[in-house]
Amino acid sequence: MKYSVDRTEGSFVILIDEWGNRITVSDKLLPDKAKPGSMLIWENERFVFDSTETERRKKRLFDLQNSLFSDKN
């Protein structure tokens, strides 16, 4: 299952799964690299940082921002 890191609240982290459901987990369960916007995979009973998907989504958002704010005149 894939999750995105939504936000932190104290020592807890809000994750959003592929269907938009939110779950709250202890920050101790996440990899050190995880921060809001990071993509994680639940694998072998633990969360694993998905660097490929995190970078793909970051690039997609960057490209979207550029298309919205670029001067097309």
Biopython code that builds the backbone (N, CA, C, O; Angstrom):
import numpy as np
from Bio.PDB.StructureBuilder import StructureBuilder

atoms = [
    (1, "MET", "N", (0.841, -1.169, 0.000)),
    (1, "MET", "CA", (0.000, 0.000, 0.000)),
    (1, "MET", "C", (0.894, 1.243, 0.000)),
    (1, "MET", "O", (1.937, 1.262, 0.654)),
    (2, "LYS", "N", (0.482, 2.278, -0.735)),
    (2, "LYS", "CA", (1.239, 3.524, -0.804)),
    (2, "LYS", "C", (0.561, 4.599, 0.024)),
    (2, "LYS", "O", (-0.665, 4.659, 0.122)),
    (3, "TYR", "N", (1.396, 5.454, 0.622)),
    (3, "TYR", "CA", (0.915, 6.557, 1.449)),
    (3, "TYR", "C", (1.715, 7.812, 1.125)),
    (3, "TYR", "O", (2.888, 7.743, 0.755)),
    (4, "SER", "N", (1.061, 8.953, 1.270)),
    (4, "SER", "CA", (1.789, 10.218, 1.224)),
    (4, "SER", "C", (1.739, 10.818, 2.628)),
    (4, "SER", "O", (0.759, 10.667, 3.358)),
    (5, "VAL", "N", (2.820, 11.497, 2.977)),
    (5, "VAL", "CA", (2.882, 12.162, 4.278)),
    (5, "VAL", "C", (2.175, 13.497, 4.131)),
    (5, "VAL", "O", (2.595, 14.353, 3.351)),
    (6, "ASP", "N", (1.097, 13.669, 4.886)),
    (6, "ASP", "CA", (0.327, 14.909, 4.817)),
    (6, "ASP", "C", (0.924, 15.968, 5.737)),
    (6, "ASP", "O", (1.275, 17.062, 5.294)),
    (7, "ARG", "N", (1.037, 15.632, 7.028)),
    (7, "ARG", "CA", (1.557, 16.607, 7.987)),
    (7, "ARG", "C", (1.936, 15.907, 9.282)),
    (7, "ARG", "O", (1.604, 14.745, 9.512)),
    (8, "THR", "N", (2.648, 16.661, 10.123)),
    (8, "THR", "CA", (2.974, 16.158, 11.453)),
    (8, "THR", "C", (2.178, 16.955, 12.480)),
    (8, "THR", "O", (1.903, 18.141, 12.300)),
    (9, "GLU", "N", (1.823, 16.280, 13.543)),
    (9, "GLU", "CA", (1.139, 16.913, 14.674)),
    (9, "GLU", "C", (1.786, 16.367, 15.931)),
    (9, "GLU", "O", (1.436, 15.290, 16.415)),
    (10, "GLY", "N", (2.733, 17.125, 16.450)),
    (10, "GLY", "CA", (3.493, 16.658, 17.603)),
    (10, "GLY", "C", (4.331, 15.456, 17.220)),
    (10, "GLY", "O", (5.127, 15.526, 16.283)),
    (11, "SER", "N", (4.163, 14.358, 17.928)),
    (11, "SER", "CA", (4.934, 13.147, 17.624)),
    (11, "SER", "C", (4.147, 12.184, 16.729)),
    (11, "SER", "O", (4.508, 11.014, 16.603)),
    (12, "PHE", "N", (3.073, 12.680, 16.108)),
    (12, "PHE", "CA", (2.272, 11.863, 15.207)),
    (12, "PHE", "C", (2.332, 12.416, 13.795)),
    (12, "PHE", "O", (2.566, 13.606, 13.584)),
    (13, "VAL", "N", (2.117, 11.532, 12.836)),
    (13, "VAL", "CA", (2.143, 11.908, 11.430)),
    (13, "VAL", "C", (0.830, 11.455, 10.792)),
    (13, "VAL", "O", (0.358, 10.343, 11.026)),
    (14, "ILE", "N", (0.259, 12.338, 9.986)),
    (14, "ILE", "CA", (-0.962, 12.018, 9.253)),
    (14, "ILE", "C", (-0.548, 11.552, 7.866)),
    (14, "ILE", "O", (0.133, 12.268, 7.132)),
    (15, "LEU", "N", (-0.969, 10.342, 7.520)),
    (15, "LEU", "CA", (-0.692, 9.771, 6.202)),
    (15, "LEU", "C", (-1.993, 9.657, 5.424)),
    (15, "LEU", "O", (-3.060, 9.480, 6.011)),
    (16, "ILE", "N", (-1.904, 9.760, 4.101)),
    (16, "ILE", "CA", (-3.064, 9.586, 3.233)),
    (16, "ILE", "C", (-2.770, 8.418, 2.301)),
    (16, "ILE", "O", (-1.739, 8.394, 1.629)),
    (17, "ASP", "N", (-3.687, 7.446, 2.266)),
    (17, "ASP", "CA", (-3.461, 6.279, 1.410)),
    (17, "ASP", "C", (-3.931, 6.548, -0.016)),
    (17, "ASP", "O", (-4.374, 7.651, -0.336)),
    (18, "GLU", "N", (-3.831, 5.544, -0.856)),
    (18, "GLU", "CA", (-4.152, 5.669, -2.281)),
    (18, "GLU", "C", (-5.607, 6.037, -2.543)),
    (18, "GLU", "O", (-5.925, 6.558, -3.612)),
    (19, "TRP", "N", (-6.489, 5.776, -1.595)),
    (19, "TRP", "CA", (-7.914, 6.051, -1.767)),
    (19, "TRP", "C", (-8.352, 7.312, -1.039)),
    (19, "TRP", "O", (-9.543, 7.624, -1.002)),
    (20, "GLY", "N", (-7.409, 8.035, -0.462)),
    (20, "GLY", "CA", (-7.738, 9.278, 0.221)),
    (20, "GLY", "C", (-8.060, 9.132, 1.696)),
    (20, "GLY", "O", (-8.434, 10.107, 2.348)),
    (21, "ASN", "N", (-7.923, 7.936, 2.227)),
    (21, "ASN", "CA", (-8.164, 7.716, 3.658)),
    (21, "ASN", "C", (-6.979, 8.219, 4.472)),
    (21, "ASN", "O", (-5.827, 8.070, 4.064)),
    (22, "ARG", "N", (-7.264, 8.809, 5.613)),
    (22, "ARG", "CA", (-6.202, 9.315, 6.496)),
    (22, "ARG", "C", (-5.993, 8.352, 7.652)),
    (22, "ARG", "O", (-6.938, 7.808, 8.223)),
    (23, "ILE", "N", (-4.715, 8.161, 7.977)),
    (23, "ILE", "CA", (-4.376, 7.396, 9.173)),
    (23, "ILE", "C", (-3.347, 8.198, 9.963)),
    (23, "ILE", "O", (-2.599, 8.994, 9.394)),
    (24, "THR", "N", (-3.315, 7.987, 11.254)),
    (24, "THR", "CA", (-2.362, 8.664, 12.130)),
    (24, "THR", "C", (-1.431, 7.611, 12.705)),
    (24, "THR", "O", (-1.877, 6.602, 13.251)),
    (25, "VAL", "N", (-0.120, 7.857, 12.576)),
    (25, "VAL", "CA", (0.876, 6.925, 13.096)),
    (25, "VAL", "C", (1.928, 7.692, 13.893)),
    (25, "VAL", "O", (2.077, 8.904, 13.737)),
    (26, "SER", "N", (2.638, 6.989, 14.731)),
    (26, "SER", "CA", (3.744, 7.589, 15.474)),
    (26, "SER", "C", (4.869, 7.933, 14.509)),
    (26, "SER", "O", (5.143, 7.177, 13.576)),
    (27, "ASP", "N", (5.518, 9.069, 14.730)),
    (27, "ASP", "CA", (6.646, 9.435, 13.874)),
    (27, "ASP", "C", (7.813, 8.453, 13.999)),
    (27, "ASP", "O", (8.693, 8.426, 13.138)),
    (28, "LYS", "N", (7.827, 7.662, 15.045)),
    (28, "LYS", "CA", (8.877, 6.657, 15.233)),
    (28, "LYS", "C", (8.772, 5.516, 14.226)),
    (28, "LYS", "O", (9.739, 4.781, 14.024)),
    (29, "LEU", "N", (7.613, 5.360, 13.593)),
    (29, "LEU", "CA", (7.415, 4.285, 12.622)),
    (29, "LEU", "C", (7.889, 4.651, 11.216)),
    (29, "LEU", "O", (7.947, 3.793, 10.336)),
    (30, "LEU", "N", (8.225, 5.915, 11.009)),
    (30, "LEU", "CA", (8.582, 6.375, 9.670)),
    (30, "LEU", "C", (10.088, 6.467, 9.479)),
    (30, "LEU", "O", (10.831, 6.648, 10.444)),
    (31, "PRO", "N", (10.539, 6.341, 8.228)),
    (31, "PRO", "CA", (11.962, 6.539, 7.954)),
    (31, "PRO", "C", (12.366, 7.980, 8.254)),
    (31, "PRO", "O", (11.532, 8.884, 8.202)),
    (32, "ASP", "N", (13.635, 8.195, 8.566)),
    (32, "ASP", "CA", (14.125, 9.542, 8.897)),
    (32, "ASP", "C", (13.896, 10.551, 7.779)),
    (32, "ASP", "O", (13.678, 11.731, 8.055)),
    (33, "LYS", "N", (13.941, 10.111, 6.521)),
    (33, "LYS", "CA", (13.788, 11.012, 5.378)),
    (33, "LYS", "C", (12.361, 11.530, 5.208)),
    (33, "LYS", "O", (12.147, 12.530, 4.523)),
    (34, "ALA", "N", (11.404, 10.876, 5.810)),
    (34, "ALA", "CA", (9.995, 11.207, 5.586)),
    (34, "ALA", "C", (9.654, 12.598, 6.112)),
    (34, "ALA", "O", (9.987, 12.950, 7.244)),
    (35, "LYS", "N", (8.982, 13.382, 5.265)),
    (35, "LYS", "CA", (8.513, 14.711, 5.623)),
    (35, "LYS", "C", (7.259, 14.975, 4.795)),
    (35, "LYS", "O", (6.966, 14.201, 3.884)),
    (36, "PRO", "N", (6.517, 16.030, 5.075)),
    (36, "PRO", "CA", (5.315, 16.287, 4.283)),
    (36, "PRO", "C", (5.618, 16.291, 2.781)),
    (36, "PRO", "O", (6.551, 16.944, 2.314)),
    (37, "GLY", "N", (4.804, 15.545, 2.053)),
    (37, "GLY", "CA", (5.006, 15.395, 0.616)),
    (37, "GLY", "C", (5.728, 14.119, 0.234)),
    (37, "GLY", "O", (5.710, 13.733, -0.935)),
    (38, "SER", "N", (6.361, 13.456, 1.182)),
    (38, "SER", "CA", (7.072, 12.209, 0.898)),
    (38, "SER", "C", (6.098, 11.079, 0.604)),
    (38, "SER", "O", (4.985, 11.049, 1.128)),
    (39, "MET", "N", (6.527, 10.164, -0.230)),
    (39, "MET", "CA", (5.747, 8.972, -0.525)),
    (39, "MET", "C", (6.374, 7.784, 0.207)),
    (39, "MET", "O", (7.594, 7.617, 0.228)),
    (40, "LEU", "N", (5.513, 6.971, 0.800)),
    (40, "LEU", "CA", (5.949, 5.806, 1.555)),
    (40, "LEU", "C", (5.216, 4.568, 1.048)),
    (40, "LEU", "O", (4.107, 4.655, 0.520)),
    (41, "ILE", "N", (5.850, 3.432, 1.219)),
    (41, "ILE", "CA", (5.237, 2.148, 0.897)),
    (41, "ILE", "C", (5.227, 1.312, 2.171)),
    (41, "ILE", "O", (6.236, 1.225, 2.871)),
    (42, "TRP", "N", (4.091, 0.701, 2.467)),
    (42, "TRP", "CA", (4.003, -0.236, 3.589)),
    (42, "TRP", "C", (4.478, -1.572, 3.040)),
    (42, "TRP", "O", (3.824, -2.168, 2.184)),
    (43, "GLU", "N", (5.621, -2.040, 3.536)),
    (43, "GLU", "CA", (6.272, -3.226, 2.981)),
    (43, "GLU", "C", (6.933, -4.011, 4.102)),
    (43, "GLU", "O", (7.696, -3.448, 4.887)),
    (44, "ASN", "N", (6.652, -5.285, 4.184)),
    (44, "ASN", "CA", (7.252, -6.148, 5.212)),
    (44, "ASN", "C", (7.060, -5.588, 6.620)),
    (44, "ASN", "O", (7.987, -5.557, 7.430)),
    (45, "GLU", "N", (5.829, -5.146, 6.887)),
    (45, "GLU", "CA", (5.462, -4.657, 8.224)),
    (45, "GLU", "C", (6.167, -3.364, 8.642)),
    (45, "GLU", "O", (6.342, -3.107, 9.833)),
    (46, "ARG", "N", (6.575, -2.546, 7.654)),
    (46, "ARG", "CA", (7.195, -1.262, 7.983)),
    (46, "ARG", "C", (6.999, -0.286, 6.824)),
    (46, "ARG", "O", (6.693, -0.693, 5.703)),
    (47, "PHE", "N", (7.179, 1.002, 7.106)),
    (47, "PHE", "CA", (7.103, 2.030, 6.078)),
    (47, "PHE", "C", (8.483, 2.221, 5.459)),
    (47, "PHE", "O", (9.488, 2.327, 6.162)),
    (48, "VAL", "N", (8.511, 2.261, 4.132)),
    (48, "VAL", "CA", (9.755, 2.437, 3.379)),
    (48, "VAL", "C", (9.621, 3.699, 2.531)),
    (48, "VAL", "O", (8.598, 3.900, 1.876)),
    (49, "PHE", "N", (10.641, 4.542, 2.538)),
    (49, "PHE", "CA", (10.654, 5.771, 1.745)),
    (49, "PHE", "C", (10.736, 5.409, 0.268)),
    (49, "PHE", "O", (11.601, 4.628, -0.129)),
    (50, "ASP", "N", (9.837, 5.972, -0.561)),
    (50, "ASP", "CA", (9.824, 5.735, -2.008)),
    (50, "ASP", "C", (10.380, 6.968, -2.702)),
    (50, "ASP", "O", (9.635, 7.886, -3.043)),
    (51, "SER", "N", (11.680, 6.986, -2.906)),
    (51, "SER", "CA", (12.337, 8.167, -3.471)),
    (51, "SER", "C", (11.910, 8.426, -4.911)),
    (51, "SER", "O", (11.776, 9.583, -5.310)),
    (52, "THR", "N", (11.696, 7.379, -5.696)),
    (52, "THR", "CA", (11.298, 7.551, -7.096)),
    (52, "THR", "C", (9.939, 8.234, -7.201)),
    (52, "THR", "O", (9.786, 9.200, -7.949)),
    (53, "GLU", "N", (8.964, 7.744, -6.464)),
    (53, "GLU", "CA", (7.616, 8.330, -6.506)),
    (53, "GLU", "C", (7.598, 9.726, -5.887)),
    (53, "GLU", "O", (6.879, 10.602, -6.367)),
    (54, "THR", "N", (8.373, 9.944, -4.836)),
    (54, "THR", "CA", (8.455, 11.268, -4.219)),
    (54, "THR", "C", (8.990, 12.280, -5.228)),
    (54, "THR", "O", (8.430, 13.367, -5.370)),
    (55, "GLU", "N", (10.060, 11.934, -5.922)),
    (55, "GLU", "CA", (10.639, 12.850, -6.914)),
    (55, "GLU", "C", (9.716, 13.048, -8.105)),
    (55, "GLU", "O", (9.634, 14.156, -8.637)),
    (56, "ARG", "N", (9.022, 12.004, -8.537)),
    (56, "ARG", "CA", (8.091, 12.116, -9.661)),
    (56, "ARG", "C", (6.969, 13.089, -9.322)),
    (56, "ARG", "O", (6.608, 13.934, -10.141)),
    (57, "ARG", "N", (6.424, 12.974, -8.130)),
    (57, "ARG", "CA", (5.342, 13.878, -7.721)),
    (57, "ARG", "C", (5.842, 15.305, -7.521)),
    (57, "ARG", "O", (5.144, 16.263, -7.854)),
    (58, "LYS", "N", (7.036, 15.444, -6.984)),
    (58, "LYS", "CA", (7.607, 16.774, -6.798)),
    (58, "LYS", "C", (7.780, 17.467, -8.154)),
    (58, "LYS", "O", (7.469, 18.649, -8.297)),
    (59, "LYS", "N", (8.276, 16.725, -9.139)),
    (59, "LYS", "CA", (8.462, 17.282, -10.479)),
    (59, "LYS", "C", (7.116, 17.639, -11.108)),
    (59, "LYS", "O", (6.984, 18.685, -11.743)),
    (60, "ARG", "N", (6.120, 16.773, -10.934)),
    (60, "ARG", "CA", (4.796, 17.037, -11.496)),
    (60, "ARG", "C", (4.205, 18.316, -10.908)),
    (60, "ARG", "O", (3.623, 19.118, -11.639)),
    (61, "LEU", "N", (4.347, 18.517, -9.593)),
    (61, "LEU", "CA", (3.852, 19.742, -8.968)),
    (61, "LEU", "C", (4.625, 20.975, -9.432)),
    (61, "LEU", "O", (4.038, 22.034, -9.654)),
    (62, "PHE", "N", (5.937, 20.832, -9.575)),
    (62, "PHE", "CA", (6.760, 21.936, -10.058)),
    (62, "PHE", "C", (6.340, 22.328, -11.475)),
    (62, "PHE", "O", (6.203, 23.512, -11.783)),
    (63, "ASP", "N", (6.137, 21.324, -12.337)),
    (63, "ASP", "CA", (5.712, 21.595, -13.711)),
    (63, "ASP", "C", (4.334, 22.245, -13.748)),
    (63, "ASP", "O", (4.090, 23.138, -14.559)),
    (64, "LEU", "N", (3.438, 21.806, -12.880)),
    (64, "LEU", "CA", (2.109, 22.399, -12.814)),
    (64, "LEU", "C", (2.191, 23.864, -12.377)),
    (64, "LEU", "O", (1.528, 24.724, -12.955)),
    (65, "GLN", "N", (3.001, 24.141, -11.364)),
    (65, "GLN", "CA", (3.172, 25.525, -10.924)),
    (65, "GLN", "C", (3.730, 26.380, -12.052)),
    (65, "GLN", "O", (3.261, 27.496, -12.275)),
    (66, "ASN", "N", (4.717, 25.871, -12.756)),
    (66, "ASN", "CA", (5.289, 26.633, -13.866)),
    (66, "ASN", "C", (4.267, 26.911, -14.938)),
    (66, "ASN", "O", (4.244, 28.007, -15.497)),
    (67, "SER", "N", (3.414, 25.939, -15.241)),
    (67, "SER", "CA", (2.407, 26.154, -16.290)),
    (67, "SER", "C", (1.355, 27.167, -15.831)),
    (67, "SER", "O", (0.827, 27.917, -16.652)),
    (68, "LEU", "N", (1.049, 27.201, -14.552)),
    (68, "LEU", "CA", (0.055, 28.149, -14.045)),
    (68, "LEU", "C", (0.584, 29.581, -13.998)),
    (68, "LEU", "O", (-0.170, 30.528, -14.226)),
    (69, "PHE", "N", (1.862, 29.743, -13.707)),
    (69, "PHE", "CA", (2.413, 31.078, -13.516)),
    (69, "PHE", "C", (3.279, 31.569, -14.674)),
    (69, "PHE", "O", (3.842, 32.661, -14.599)),
    (70, "SER", "N", (3.394, 30.785, -15.735)),
    (70, "SER", "CA", (4.212, 31.238, -16.854)),
    (70, "SER", "C", (3.431, 32.274, -17.662)),
    (70, "SER", "O", (2.204, 32.220, -17.745)),
    (71, "ASP", "N", (4.153, 33.201, -18.245)),
    (71, "ASP", "CA", (3.555, 34.255, -19.057)),
    (71, "ASP", "C", (3.394, 33.720, -20.473)),
    (71, "ASP", "O", (4.382, 33.494, -21.171)),
    (72, "LYS", "N", (2.149, 33.516, -20.898)),
    (72, "LYS", "CA", (1.886, 32.946, -22.228)),
    (72, "LYS", "C", (1.518, 34.019, -23.223)),
    (72, "LYS", "O", (1.053, 33.697, -24.317)),
    (73, "ASN", "N", (1.708, 35.293, -22.885)),
    (73, "ASN", "CA", (1.386, 36.394, -23.809)),
    (73, "ASN", "C", (2.523, 36.695, -24.714)),
    (73, "ASN", "O", (2.424, 37.591, -25.552)),
]
sb = StructureBuilder()
sb.init_structure("model")
sb.init_model(0)
sb.init_chain("A")
sb.init_seg("    ")
for serial, (resi, resn, name, xyz) in enumerate(atoms, 1):
    if name == "N":
        sb.init_residue(resn, " ", resi, " ")
    sb.init_atom(name, np.array(xyz, "f"), 0.0, 1.0, " ", f" {name:<3s}", serial, name[0])
structure = sb.get_structure()
